[in-house]
Amino acid sequence: MAPDADSVADSLTTLVQVIGRDRNLSQWFRRLDQMSAIERRNQVFKISEQMTNDGKDRDAVDAFRLLADTRIFDATRLALRECGYIDE
């Protein structure tokens, strides 16, 4: 079942806050930003799978998995910049 728009928006908001407030995740996000879209997508799925195997919260895994979509990744990058979490 596809997530509804409100659910995606909530996940994106939470994701931006979590990434922005965690130094390691911010660095990880910046590394993703340097990758091609295909490399980034593969990395996101790899990390999501690892998170699932580690028993991480399903909602958190689903939120990270959203980053595989280029539009969501770009929106997340923009939100992180607008909130002052990352520089241009």
The first five atom37 places (N, CA, C, CB, O) and aatype in JSON, in Angstrom:
{
  "aatype": [12, 0, 14, 3, 0, 3, 15, 19, 0, 3, 15, 10, 16, 16, 10, 19, 5, 19, 9, 7, 1, 3, 1, 2, 10, 15, 5, 17, 13, 1, 1, 10, 3, 5, 12, 15, 0, 9, 6, 1, 1, 2, 5, 19, 13, 11, 9, 15, 6, 5, 12, 16, 2, 3, 7, 11, 3, 1, 3, 0, 19, 3, 0, 13, 1, 10, 10, 0, 3, 16, 1, 9, 13, 3, 0, 16, 1, 10, 0, 10, 1, 6, 4, 7, 18, 9, 3, 6],
  "atom_mask": [
    [1, 1, 1, 1, 1],
    [1, 1, 1, 1, 1],
    [1, 1, 1, 1, 1],
    [1, 1, 1, 1, 1],
    [1, 1, 1, 1, 1],
    [1, 1, 1, 1, 1],
    [1, 1, 1, 1, 1],
    [1, 1, 1, 1, 1],
    [1, 1, 1, 1, 1],
    [1, 1, 1, 1, 1],
    [1, 1, 1, 1, 1],
    [1, 1, 1, 1, 1],
    [1, 1, 1, 1, 1],
    [1, 1, 1, 1, 1],
    [1, 1, 1, 1, 1],
    [1, 1, 1, 1, 1],
    [1, 1, 1, 1, 1],
    [1, 1, 1, 1, 1],
    [1, 1, 1, 1, 1],
    [1, 1, 1, 0, 1],
    [1, 1, 1, 1, 1],
    [1, 1, 1, 1, 1],
    [1, 1, 1, 1, 1],
    [1, 1, 1, 1, 1],
    [1, 1, 1, 1, 1],
    [1, 1, 1, 1, 1],
    [1, 1, 1, 1, 1],
    [1, 1, 1, 1, 1],
    [1, 1, 1, 1, 1],
    [1, 1, 1, 1, 1],
    [1, 1, 1, 1, 1],
    [1, 1, 1, 1, 1],
    [1, 1, 1, 1, 1],
    [1, 1, 1, 1, 1],
    [1, 1, 1, 1, 1],
    [1, 1, 1, 1, 1],
    [1, 1, 1, 1, 1],
    [1, 1, 1, 1, 1],
    [1, 1, 1, 1, 1],
    [1, 1, 1, 1, 1],
    [1, 1, 1, 1, 1],
    [1, 1, 1, 1, 1],
    [1, 1, 1, 1, 1],
    [1, 1, 1, 1, 1],
    [1, 1, 1, 1, 1],
    [1, 1, 1, 1, 1],
    [1, 1, 1, 1, 1],
    [1, 1, 1, 1, 1],
    [1, 1, 1, 1, 1],
    [1, 1, 1, 1, 1],
    [1, 1, 1, 1, 1],
    [1, 1, 1, 1, 1],
    [1, 1, 1, 1, 1],
    [1, 1, 1, 1, 1],
    [1, 1, 1, 0, 1],
    [1, 1, 1, 1, 1],
    [1, 1, 1, 1, 1],
    [1, 1, 1, 1, 1],
    [1, 1, 1, 1, 1],
    [1, 1, 1, 1, 1],
    [1, 1, 1, 1, 1],
    [1, 1, 1, 1, 1],
    [1, 1, 1, 1, 1],
    [1, 1, 1, 1, 1],
    [1, 1, 1, 1, 1],
    [1, 1, 1, 1, 1],
    [1, 1, 1, 1, 1],
    [1, 1, 1, 1, 1],
    [1, 1, 1, 1, 1],
    [1, 1, 1, 1, 1],
    [1, 1, 1, 1, 1],
    [1, 1, 1, 1, 1],
    [1, 1, 1, 1, 1],
    [1, 1, 1, 1, 1],
    [1, 1, 1, 1, 1],
    [1, 1, 1, 1, 1],
    [1, 1, 1, 1, 1],
    [1, 1, 1, 1, 1],
    [1, 1, 1, 1, 1],
    [1, 1, 1, 1, 1],
    [1, 1, 1, 1, 1],
    [1, 1, 1, 1, 1],
    [1, 1, 1, 1, 1],
    [1, 1, 1, 0, 1],
    [1, 1, 1, 1, 1],
    [1, 1, 1, 1, 1],
    [1, 1, 1, 1, 1],
    [1, 1, 1, 1, 1]
  ],
  "atom_positions": [
    [[0.84, -1.17, 0.0], [0.0, 0.0, 0.0], [0.89, 1.24, 0.0], [-0.96, -0.01, 1.22], [1.86, 1.32, 0.76]],
    [[0.57, 2.18, -0.84], [1.35, 3.42, -0.94], [1.02, 4.32, 0.24], [1.06, 4.15, -2.27], [-0.13, 4.41, 0.67]],
    [[2.04, 5.01, 0.78], [1.79, 5.92, 1.89], [1.0, 7.13, 1.42], [3.12, 6.37, 2.54], [1.13, 7.56, 0.28]],
    [[0.17, 7.68, 2.32], [-0.58, 8.88, 1.95], [0.31, 10.11, 2.1], [-1.87, 9.02, 2.81], [1.36, 10.06, 2.73]],
    [[-0.14, 11.23, 1.53], [0.67, 12.45, 1.5], [0.98, 12.97, 2.89], [-0.04, 13.52, 0.71], [2.1, 13.43, 3.14]],
    [[0.02, 12.9, 3.81], [0.27, 13.37, 5.18], [1.33, 12.53, 5.87], [-1.02, 13.35, 5.99], [2.17, 13.05, 6.59]],
    [[1.28, 11.24, 5.64], [2.26, 10.34, 6.23], [3.66, 10.64, 5.71], [1.89, 8.88, 5.94], [4.62, 10.65, 6.48]],
    [[3.77, 10.88, 4.41], [5.07, 11.19, 3.82], [5.58, 12.52, 4.36], [4.98, 11.25, 2.28], [6.76, 12.64, 4.7]],
    [[4.7, 13.52, 4.45], [5.1, 14.83, 4.97], [5.58, 14.72, 6.41], [3.93, 15.82, 4.87], [6.58, 15.33, 6.78]],
    [[4.86, 13.95, 7.23], [5.28, 13.75, 8.62], [6.62, 13.05, 8.69], [4.23, 12.94, 9.39], [7.49, 13.42, 9.49]],
    [[6.8, 12.03, 7.86], [8.07, 11.3, 7.84], [9.21, 12.2, 7.41], [7.98, 10.09, 6.91], [10.31, 12.14, 7.98]],
    [[8.97, 13.04, 6.41], [9.99, 13.96, 5.92], [10.38, 14.96, 7.0], [9.5, 14.69, 4.67], [11.57, 15.24, 7.19]],
    [[9.4, 15.49, 7.7], [9.67, 16.44, 8.78], [10.52, 15.8, 9.86], [8.35, 16.96, 9.38], [11.51, 16.38, 10.32]],
    [[10.14, 14.6, 10.27], [10.89, 13.88, 11.29], [12.3, 13.56, 10.8], [10.16, 12.58, 11.69], [13.27, 13.7, 11.54]],
    [[12.4, 13.13, 9.56], [13.7, 12.79, 8.98], [14.63, 13.99, 8.98], [13.52, 12.25, 7.56], [15.81, 13.86, 9.33]],
    [[14.13, 15.14, 8.59], [14.95, 16.36, 8.57], [15.45, 16.68, 9.97], [14.15, 17.55, 7.99], [16.62, 17.02, 10.16]],
    [[14.58, 16.57, 10.95], [14.97, 16.87, 12.33], [16.01, 15.88, 12.84], [13.75, 16.86, 13.25], [16.98, 16.27, 13.48]],
    [[15.81, 14.62, 12.56], [16.74, 13.59, 13.03], [18.1, 13.76, 12.37], [16.19, 12.18, 12.75], [19.13, 13.73, 13.05]],
    [[18.12, 13.93, 11.06], [19.39, 14.11, 10.34], [20.09, 15.38, 10.8], [19.16, 14.14, 8.82], [21.29, 15.38, 11.04]],
    [[19.33, 16.45, 10.91], [19.91, 17.74, 11.27], [20.53, 17.78, 12.65], [0.0, 0.0, 0.0], [21.49, 18.51, 12.89]],
    [[19.98, 17.0, 13.56], [20.44, 17.04, 14.95], [21.5, 15.99, 15.28], [19.28, 16.86, 15.87], [22.04, 15.98, 16.39]],
    [[21.79, 15.12, 14.34], [22.76, 14.05, 14.58], [23.96, 14.24, 13.65], [22.1, 12.64, 14.37], [23.82, 14.17, 12.42]],
    [[25.11, 14.49, 14.23], [26.31, 14.77, 13.45], [26.65, 13.64, 12.49], [27.49, 15.01, 14.37], [26.98, 13.89, 11.33]],
    [[26.56, 12.39, 12.94], [26.88, 11.26, 12.08], [25.91, 11.15, 10.91], [26.87, 9.98, 12.88], [26.32, 10.89, 9.78]],
    [[24.62, 11.35, 11.19], [23.64, 11.29, 10.11], [23.8, 12.44, 9.13], [22.23, 11.28, 10.67], [23.6, 12.28, 7.93]],
    [[24.16, 13.61, 9.65], [24.41, 14.76, 8.75], [25.58, 14.47, 7.82], [24.7, 16.03, 9.57], [25.53, 14.78, 6.63]],
    [[26.62, 13.88, 8.36], [27.78, 13.53, 7.53], [27.39, 12.46, 6.5], [28.93, 13.03, 8.42], [27.81, 12.53, 5.34]],
    [[26.61, 11.49, 6.93], [26.14, 10.44, 6.03], [25.31, 11.06, 4.9], [25.31, 9.39, 6.79], [25.48, 10.69, 3.74]],
    [[24.43, 11.98, 5.25], [23.59, 12.63, 4.25], [24.46, 13.4, 3.25], [22.57, 13.58, 4.93], [24.2, 13.37, 2.05]],
    [[25.47, 14.1, 3.74], [26.36, 14.84, 2.84], [27.1, 13.89, 1.89], [27.38, 15.66, 3.65], [27.31, 14.22, 0.72]],
    [[27.49, 12.73, 2.39], [28.14, 11.74, 1.51], [27.15, 11.27, 0.45], [28.67, 10.53, 2.34], [27.51, 11.12, -0.72]],
    [[25.9, 11.04, 0.84], [24.89, 10.64, -0.13], [24.72, 11.71, -1.2], [23.54, 10.38, 0.57], [24.53, 11.4, -2.38]],
    [[24.8, 12.95, -0.79], [24.6, 14.07, -1.71], [25.69, 14.11, -2.78], [24.58, 15.38, -0.95], [25.47, 14.7, -3.85]],
    [[26.83, 13.51, -2.52], [27.93, 13.49, -3.49], [27.82, 12.33, -4.48], [29.26, 13.41, -2.75], [28.58, 12.27, -5.45]],
    [[26.89, 11.43, -4.24], [26.74, 10.25, -5.09], [25.78, 10.52, -6.24], [26.24, 9.06, -4.26], [24.98, 11.46, -6.21]],
    [[25.89, 9.68, -7.26], [24.9, 9.74, -8.34], [23.57, 9.24, -7.77], [25.36, 8.89, -9.59], [23.53, 8.6, -6.72]],
    [[22.5, 9.52, -8.47], [21.17, 9.1, -8.01], [21.09, 7.58, -7.84], [20.09, 9.58, -8.99], [20.48, 7.1, -6.89]],
    [[21.7, 6.85, -8.73], [21.66, 5.38, -8.65], [22.48, 4.89, -7.47], [22.18, 4.74, -9.97], [22.03, 4.02, -6.72]],
    [[23.68, 5.44, -7.29], [24.51, 5.05, -6.14], [23.8, 5.38, -4.83], [25.89, 5.76, -6.19], [23.81, 4.59, -3.89]],
    [[23.19, 6.56, -4.78], [22.48, 6.99, -3.58], [21.32, 6.05, -3.28], [21.96, 8.45, -3.74], [21.13, 5.63, -2.14]],
    [[20.56, 5.72, -4.31], [19.42, 4.82, -4.12], [19.89, 3.46, -3.58], [18.66, 4.62, -5.46], [19.3, 2.93, -2.65]],
    [[20.94, 2.91, -4.16], [21.48, 1.63, -3.7], [21.94, 1.72, -2.25], [22.64, 1.19, -4.6], [21.69, 0.81, -1.46]],
    [[22.61, 2.8, -1.9], [23.1, 2.99, -0.53], [21.94, 3.1, 0.45], [23.99, 4.24, -0.45], [21.99, 2.53, 1.54]],
    [[20.91, 3.83, 0.07], [19.75, 3.99, 0.95], [19.09, 2.64, 1.19], [18.73, 4.99, 0.34], [18.74, 2.32, 2.33]],
    [[18.91, 1.86, 0.15], [18.3, 0.54, 0.32], [19.19, -0.38, 1.16], [18.02, -0.1, -1.04], [18.69, -1.16, 1.97]],
    [[20.49, -0.29, 0.96], [21.43, -1.11, 1.75], [21.32, -0.75, 3.24], [22.88, -0.91, 1.25], [21.24, -1.64, 4.09]],
    [[21.33, 0.53, 3.55], [21.23, 0.98, 4.95], [19.86, 0.61, 5.52], [21.46, 2.5, 5.05], [19.77, 0.19, 6.67]],
    [[18.8, 0.77, 4.73], [17.46, 0.42, 5.2], [17.36, -1.05, 5.55], [16.42, 0.78, 4.14], [16.75, -1.43, 6.55]],
    [[17.97, -1.89, 4.71], [17.98, -3.32, 4.97], [18.74, -3.63, 6.26], [18.61, -4.09, 3.79], [18.31, -4.45, 7.07]],
    [[19.87, -2.96, 6.44], [20.67, -3.15, 7.65], [19.87, -2.71, 8.89], [22.0, -2.35, 7.56], [19.89, -3.39, 9.92]],
    [[19.19, -1.59, 8.77], [18.37, -1.1, 9.89], [17.28, -2.11, 10.25], [17.74, 0.27, 9.53], [17.02, -2.36, 11.42]],
    [[16.66, -2.69, 9.21], [15.62, -3.7, 9.44], [16.2, -4.91, 10.14], [14.97, -4.12, 8.11], [15.62, -5.42, 11.1]],
    [[17.36, -5.37, 9.66], [18.01, -6.53, 10.26], [18.44, -6.27, 11.7], [19.22, -6.94, 9.43], [18.5, -7.18, 12.52]],
    [[18.75, -5.0, 12.01], [19.14, -4.62, 13.36], [17.94, -4.39, 14.28], [19.99, -3.36, 13.32], [18.11, -4.07, 15.46]],
    [[16.73, -4.56, 13.73], [15.53, -4.41, 14.53], [15.14, -2.97, 14.82], [0.0, 0.0, 0.0], [14.44, -2.7, 15.79]],
    [[15.57, -2.04, 13.96], [15.23, -0.63, 14.15], [13.73, -0.43, 13.93], [16.05, 0.27, 13.2], [13.06, -1.25, 13.3]],
    [[13.23, 0.65, 14.45], [11.82, 1.01, 14.33], [11.4, 1.04, 12.86], [11.56, 2.36, 14.99], [12.05, 1.66, 12.02]],
    [[10.3, 0.37, 12.56], [9.83, 0.28, 11.17], [9.55, 1.66, 10.57], [8.56, -0.59, 11.08], [9.86, 1.9, 9.4]],
    [[8.97, 2.55, 11.34], [8.69, 3.9, 10.83], [9.98, 4.63, 10.46], [7.9, 4.71, 11.86], [10.03, 5.35, 9.47]],
    [[11.02, 4.44, 11.27], [12.31, 5.06, 10.98], [12.89, 4.49, 9.69], [13.29, 4.87, 12.15], [13.42, 5.23, 8.86]],
    [[12.81, 3.19, 9.54], [13.31, 2.54, 8.33], [12.56, 3.05, 7.11], [13.18, 1.0, 8.44], [13.16, 3.37, 6.08]],
    [[11.23, 3.12, 7.22], [10.42, 3.6, 6.11], [10.77, 5.04, 5.75], [8.93, 3.49, 6.45], [10.81, 5.41, 4.58]],
    [[11.02, 5.86, 6.76], [11.39, 7.26, 6.52], [12.72, 7.34, 5.78], [11.46, 8.05, 7.85], [12.85, 8.11, 4.83]],
    [[13.71, 6.58, 6.21], [15.01, 6.59, 5.52], [14.87, 6.07, 4.1], [16.03, 5.75, 6.3], [15.53, 6.56, 3.19]],
    [[14.02, 5.08, 3.92], [13.83, 4.5, 2.59], [13.27, 5.54, 1.6], [12.89, 3.29, 2.67], [13.52, 5.45, 0.4]],
    [[12.53, 6.51, 2.12], [12.0, 7.58, 1.25], [13.12, 8.33, 0.52], [11.17, 8.56, 2.08], [12.91, 8.85, -0.57]],
    [[14.3, 8.37, 1.13], [15.43, 9.09, 0.52], [15.89, 8.48, -0.79], [16.59, 9.14, 1.48], [16.64, 9.1, -1.53]],
    [[15.45, 7.27, -1.1], [15.81, 6.64, -2.37], [15.16, 7.36, -3.55], [15.4, 5.16, -2.37], [15.65, 7.3, -4.67]],
    [[14.06, 8.04, -3.28], [13.39, 8.82, -4.32], [14.09, 10.16, -4.46], [11.87, 9.02, -3.98], [14.22, 10.9, -3.49]],
    [[14.55, 10.47, -5.66], [15.32, 11.7, -5.88], [14.55, 12.94, -5.46], [15.71, 11.81, -7.35], [15.14, 13.87, -4.91]],
    [[13.26, 12.97, -5.7], [12.45, 14.15, -5.33], [12.42, 14.32, -3.81], [11.02, 14.01, -5.87], [12.51, 15.45, -3.32]],
    [[12.31, 13.22, -3.09], [12.29, 13.28, -1.63], [13.67, 13.68, -1.12], [11.86, 11.92, -1.02], [13.79, 14.48, -0.19]],
    [[14.72, 13.11, -1.72], [16.08, 13.46, -1.3], [16.33, 14.95, -1.51], [17.12, 12.62, -2.09], [16.88, 15.63, -0.64]],
    [[15.92, 15.46, -2.67], [16.12, 16.88, -2.96], [15.33, 17.76, -1.99], [15.7, 17.2, -4.4], [15.83, 18.79, -1.53]],
    [[14.11, 17.36, -1.67], [13.29, 18.12, -0.72], [13.91, 18.09, 0.67], [11.85, 17.56, -0.66], [13.88, 19.08, 1.39]],
    [[14.47, 16.95, 1.04], [15.13, 16.82, 2.34], [16.36, 17.72, 2.39], [15.53, 15.36, 2.61], [16.59, 18.41, 3.39]],
    [[17.16, 17.72, 1.32], [18.34, 18.58, 1.25], [17.94, 20.05, 1.4], [19.11, 18.35, -0.08], [18.56, 20.8, 2.15]],
    [[16.91, 20.45, 0.67], [16.44, 21.83, 0.74], [15.98, 22.19, 2.15], [15.3, 22.06, -0.27], [16.31, 23.25, 2.67]],
    [[15.22, 21.29, 2.77], [14.74, 21.55, 4.13], [15.89, 21.63, 5.12], [13.75, 20.45, 4.56], [15.88, 22.47, 6.02]],
    [[16.88, 20.76, 4.98], [18.06, 20.8, 5.86], [18.8, 22.12, 5.71], [19.0, 19.62, 5.56], [19.29, 22.68, 6.69]],
    [[18.89, 22.62, 4.49], [19.56, 23.9, 4.26], [18.74, 25.05, 4.83], [19.8, 24.13, 2.76], [19.27, 25.94, 5.49]],
    [[17.45, 25.04, 4.57], [16.59, 26.12, 5.05], [16.53, 26.17, 6.58], [15.18, 25.96, 4.49], [16.36, 27.24, 7.16]],
    [[16.66, 25.03, 7.21], [16.65, 24.98, 8.68], [18.03, 25.27, 9.28], [16.17, 23.61, 9.15], [18.19, 25.33, 10.5]],
    [[19.04, 25.44, 8.41], [20.38, 25.76, 8.88], [21.18, 24.56, 9.35], [0.0, 0.0, 0.0], [22.21, 24.73, 10.0]],
    [[20.73, 23.35, 9.03], [21.46, 22.16, 9.45], [22.66, 21.88, 8.57], [20.53, 20.97, 9.45], [23.67, 21.36, 9.05]],
    [[22.57, 22.21, 7.29], [23.71, 22.01, 6.39], [23.91, 23.26, 5.55], [23.5, 20.78, 5.49], [22.98, 24.04, 5.35]],
    [[25.14, 23.44, 5.07], [25.47, 24.57, 4.21], [25.29, 24.17, 2.76], [26.92, 25.06, 4.46], [25.16, 22.99, 2.43]],
    [[25.27, 25.17, 1.92], [25.14, 24.9, 0.47], [26.41, 24.36, -0.08], [24.75, 26.14, -0.29], [26.49, 24.07, -1.28]]
  ]
}
